[in-house]
Amino acid sequence: MTPRALLGRLQEKHFEKWLPGYVRHALGERRRAKREAVSPGKRHLLFAFCDHFEPRWKGPPEDVAQGRVDRWTENYPRMAARFRDANGRSPRHSFFFPGEEYAPSYLEGLAKLAAGGFGEVELHLHHDGDTAENLRREVARYLGLFAEHGHLCRQDGRLRYAFIHGNWCLANARRDGRWCGVDAELPLLFESGCYADFTFPAAPDESQPGVVNQIYWPIGDLTARRAYERGRPAEVGLSYDDRILMIEGPLALVLRPSRRFVRIENADITGKSPGSLDRVRTWVSQNIHVGGRPEWVFVKVHTHGAQEAHADALLGDGARALHQALATYNDGRSWSLHYVTAREMYNVAMAAMAGKSGDPSDHFDYVLKPPPAAV
């Protein structure tokens, strides 16, 4: 590959946006590992599966869209029942459902999974050329619709939710202005009840921030475009009550099997790239945690679970291989595995910042209690 071709490939993948942050993270982890040496004893892996769950992907006939939901309500309990974490719980799925795709039958189907202990529903949203006024109105409408089916948690009578932005374009991230339109999206989401964003990683998409492999609080002018670009890593003794928490999944560069090139590991589970032991090890090795609590390791992966091409990786043999790989981090000695929803992952992060320690399962409901559908 010529130097010009290589440069073009790097620009195509938007490496300039996140590679410096990735290198800083890798170097910083070495220094932090010495400073935060894990005391002898067990480490805890908190694993959250966040799904951009879109039954109406590519605008199918209604029977196809409904069939996508039915596939999950029928098959996920059967798959998940075969596996247990350190707390005796089955895998749990966080369905980030697009508000603009609302239909009662979809949310009722997901409520059945929530009632069985197999997951919770949060908000996903695609929008384009939007305004703050319209976004505020539409989010409130979607939250109300979700709540009618028992989804979303409540705090002091107010609906609270986690968020993933459609097309990755949080806070009007794209240079061409597509797929959002609202620079001040972060404070608007917070004011509407959002407690955490789970959009990233997005690499190789241009929306990917320079902050990599972190749980962090956005800082600076939160009304600015791409306000998530600057952040302060979460740590024991540090928390904010006036903004949303950013919870990233693992992002890494790994050698391809040929060892001639590297590939981007962005924690996306697909039919072509299912979960595996090598991938699990890479996710864990990014060591995402709250500063001062290194024994609690956070791994958030994502998928587009309604798409038929990914069914085996999520509900069939591929899913079983993933959970068998995760079970290697549940040996009862050096590691305990905890399947968590997005809400529970946020609660554990907040507990860590408050100085809690020990078994993170004691803090699954630390701030936010389960939604009615999951009780």
N, C-alpha and C positions, 0 to 999 in steps of 0.2 A: 504494500500500500504506500503510495507516494505521500510525502508530507502534506501536500495540499489536500489529498483525499482524506487523510487522517484528520486534519483540521476541520474539514467539512463534516466528517462523521461526529466529531466531538461537539460541534455547534448544533448539529441535528439533534443530539441527545441532551443539549443544554447543560453540559458538564460545567460550564463556567459559573452556573448559578449555585451549584451545590458541592462540587468537588473540593473547593477550599474548606468548606464547613465539614465535609467528611474527613479530610485529612486532620483538621484541627481536633475533631472528635476522637479520632484514633490515637493521636498523640496525647491528647488530654486524658484519655482513659488510662494510659500507662501511668501518668503522673497521679491520677486520682486513685488508681488501684493501690498505689503505695500509701497514699494518704488515708484511704478508707479500707484498709485491709480487713477482709471479712474474718470475723472471729471464728474459731473452730465451731462447727455445728452445721446445722442444715440451712441450705438456701431454698428459696421459694420461687417457683416459676409461675407467674400470673399470665395466663394465655386467654386472649380475647379474639374472637372471630367476628370481624365487622363486615357486614354484607351490604353492598349497594344493591338492594333487592328490588328489581324493576320488572314486574310481571308484564308490563306493556312495552318492553324493549323492542324497538323496531316496529311498533304499531301493529301487532298481530290481531287476528280475529279474537273475539272475546273468549271463545272456548279454549284457544291456545293460552291466552293470558291466565284464565282461571286454572287451566291444567298445570301451569307453572307453579301456582300456589299449592294446588292439590298434591303435586309431586313431593313437596316438602312436608306437608302435614301428614302424608302417608308414610314416607320413607325415612325422614329424619329421626323420628323416635326409634325406629327399628335399628338404624345404624348406631345411634348414640347409646342405646341401651347396653351395648357390648363393652362400654368403656367407663371407667370410674377414676376420679382424681383422688387426691389425698383426703378429701372430705366426703368421699363416697358419692360425689355428684357426677352426672353424665355431662358430656360436652354441651355447652350453652352457646347459642348463636344470637348475635345482635343484628336484627333486621333493620337497617336504615332504609325506611320505606319512603319513596318519593311522594311528597304531598300532592303533586299534580297528577298522580296516577290513582288517586283514591277511588276505591269502590268498597262498599260495605262487606262484600263477601271475602275480599282479600284480607281485610283487617280482622274479620271474624276467624278466618283460618289461622292467622298468626296468633290470635288470642288463644286458640286451642293449644298451640305449642307452648305459649307462655304459661298457661295453666298447668301443663305437664312438667314444668321446670326445665324446658328446653330452650328458653331464650326470652328476649324482650324486644320491643319495637322502639326505634328512635326515628328522628327526622332526617330525610335526605331531600335535596331540592335541586332541581334544574331550573334555571331562569336565564333570560337573555334580554339585554336592553332595558333592564328594570330600573325602578326608582325606589328610593327609601320608603316613600309613602306606600307604594303598592306592595313592596316586600313586607313591610310591617303588617299590613292588612292580611296578606296571604298567609304569612306564618301563623298569625293568630287564628285564622280560619282552619288551617290544617291541624293545628294543635287541638282545637275544639273537636274536630272530626275524629282524630285519633283517640281522644279521651272518651268519646262515646262508646268505644269498644274496650275500655279499661286499660288502654295503653298510656304510657308516660307516667313518671312518678310525680308526686305532689309534695310540696314543702310550704307549710304555712298557708295552705289553701291555693297555692299557685302551681301551675304546671311547669315542670322542669324537664329538660331534654338534652340529649347529646346530638351532635350535628355532623354530617358529612356533606360537603358541597358537590353538586353535580359537575362533571367535567373538570373537577379539581380546582375550579376557578374562584377560590375564596377571596373575598375583598377585592374583586375586580382585577384579578391577577394578570390576565393576558394583555400583551401589548396592543392587540387589535381590538380590545374592548368587548370581546364576545363572551357569552355565557355567564354574565353577571350584570354589571352596570352600576353597582353600588359600592363606592370606595369605602364608606363607613359601615361596612357590614358587620365587623366584629362587635362594636358597641350596640348595634341594633339587635343582633342575636342575643347578646347578654341581657339587654333590657326586656326581651321577649321570653326569657326563662332558660336560655341555653347555658349549661354549666361547663361544657367541654367540647372541643372540636377534635374529630378523629379523621380528618381528610387526608393527612399526609402519612407516608411518603407518596409523592406523585411522579417522581422521576421515572422516565425521561421527559415528562411533560414540563413545559416552561413555568408552570405554577409552583413547582418544587421550591421551597425556601432554602436559604443558605444554612439555616439551623437544621442540623441533622442528628437523628437518633437521640432525641431529647423529650423529656416532659418539661414544659416551660411556660412561663407567663409572658405574653407579648408586652412589650414596653414601648415607650415613645408615643408618637401621635397615633392613637388607635383609630382615628377617622381617616387616616391616609390610605391610599391604595397599597395593597400588599402589606398591611400593617403587621402581619404575622412574621415579617422578615427579621425583626429584632426581638430578642427575648432574653429573659433571665431564667436560667435553669432552676427547676423546683428543687428545694432542699429543706432539710429539717429546720424548722423555725421560721420559714418564709412562706407566706401565702397572701393572696389578695382577695378582697371580697367585692371588687368592682370591675371584674373582667373575666372572660372565659379562660379556662386552662387548655393548653395545646398538648395533646397526647399523640406522639408520633409512633409509628411502627418502624421496624428495622429497615435500614437502607445500607447496602454494602456493594463492594466490587469483589467478584469472585472469579477464579479462573474457570474457563470452560473446560470440559473433559479433554479437549485436544491440547490444552495448556498454551495455545498460541494467542488466544484473545481472552479478555475478561468480559463478563456480562454484568448487568445491573441486577442485583437482588433487591427487589422492592416489596417483598412480602405479599405479592399478588398470587393467589391460588387459582389456577386455571386448569382446563383439561390438558393443555400442552405442558403445563408446569405445575404438577400436583405437589403436595407436600411430601417430604422425604426426610430421612435422618440427616443427610448433609445440610438440607435447608434449615431444619430445626436448629442444628448446631450453629449455623451462621447467624440465625436470628438471636439466639441466646448470647452469642459471643459479642454482639453489639452492646450488651450490658446496659440497657436502658433502665434507669432507676432514678429515684429521688435521692439527691445528694445527701449523704449521711446515713442512708439506709440501703447499702449495696447488696444486702442479702435478699432483698425483694426485687426480682428481675421481671420487667414488664415486656411482654411480646404481644403486639397487636398486628394481626394479619388481616387482609381484606380480599374480597372477591366480588363477582357479579353473579350471585347464586341462582338467579332465575333463568339464566341462559342455559339452554340444553347442552351446549358443548362442554360445560363444566360439571355436569351432573355426577359423573363418576368420581371426579376429584373431591366432591363434597358429600355425596350420598352413597357411593359405591366402594369399589376396591381401593380407589385412590384415597378416599376418606379414611378407610380402615388403616391404610399404610401410614397416614399422617398421625393418627392417634396412637398407633403402635410406636411410632418414633417418639412422640411426646411422652409415652409411658416410660421411656428410658430416663426421664427426669422426674420419676416418681419412685425412687428406689427405697424410700424409707430411711435412708442414711444421710446421704449428702444433699439430696434434692426432694422437695415435695412439689407436686404439680397441682395447680388450682385453675379449673375452668371458670372463667368469669365473664359476665356481660360488660358492656361498655360502662354502665352505671357502677357496677361493682369495682371495675378497674379505677374509675375516678375516685370512688370512696376510699380505696386503699391508698391511692396517691395522696389524698387529703389527710388520711390518718398518718401517713409517713411524715408529711410536713408538720403535723401537730406533735410529732415526737413519739408516736406509738411504735411499738416493736413487737417481737415475738412472732406469733402465727398470724399472717395477714388475713386469714379467714375470719378472725374475730372482728374484722372491720369492713366486711362486705357491705354493710348497711350503715356505715359510720355517719354519713351526712344525709344521704338520700335513701329513703325506704323503697321497697319494691313497688312497682305499679299495681293497681288493683287486679289486672289480668293475671299477674304472676303470683298472687298471694294464695 
